[in-house]
Amino acid sequence: MTPLDTKTPTKRFMTIKELAGYFGVSATTIADWKRDGLLIYIQVRRVVRFDAAACEESLRENQIL
C-alpha cells in the first residue's frame, strides 16, 4: 500500500468553494474556468459539483497548472 499524496482530494466531487480552496484560487476564478469549459462538472438543476481529479487533469492539459 502506498501513502496518499497530500494534494490528492479526499472527496471526488467538490463544491465551487471546496474546489477553489483545493486549487488556491477564488470562487470567481473557478466560475470563470467553468464558463470557459476548462472544468469537468455535473449539474442537476442548480446544484453543481466538480470532479476534482478530472478538473486537475484538464487544467494541466490546458497549461493552467
N, C-alpha and C positions, 0 to 999 in steps of 0.2 A: 504494500500500500504506500502511495506517495503522499507527502504532505501537500495540503492545499495551498495554492498560490494566494497570497494575501489580497491581490487585486481581484480575484475571482468573486463574482457576486454570490451571495448566499441564496438569493431568490432568482428564479429565472425571469419572471415578469415583474416590472417595476412601474411605479407611477412616474409622472414627469418630474416631481420633486426628488424622488429617490434616484432617478437616472441622472439628474443634474448634480446631485451630491456625489454620485459614483464617478462622473467624469470631471468634477470640479469646475463646472460652468453654471451659468444661471438657468433658471427655468425658461426664460425668454430665448436663450440660445438653443435649448432643446426644442422649443416650439418652432424656431426658425429652421433647424435641421429637419424636423418632421415635415414642415411645409415644403422644403426643398427636396424631399424624397430621399434623404440620407439615412433615415432610421427605419428599422423594422418594428412594426407595432400592430396591435389588434385593437379594433374599436367596435364596441357593441353599444349602440345608441350614443350616449355621452361619455361612456367610460372608456378610457384609453390606457392600454398597458403596453410597455415596451419590452421586447425580448433583449435583455442586456447583452448576451453573448453575440447575437446577430447584429445588434447595433454597433458593438465594438468592432466587429469584423468589417461591417460596411464603412465605418469611419476610417479604418485603416486602409481599405481599398481605395477610398477617395482622398487619401493622404491628408486627413484632418488630424489624425492621432499620430 
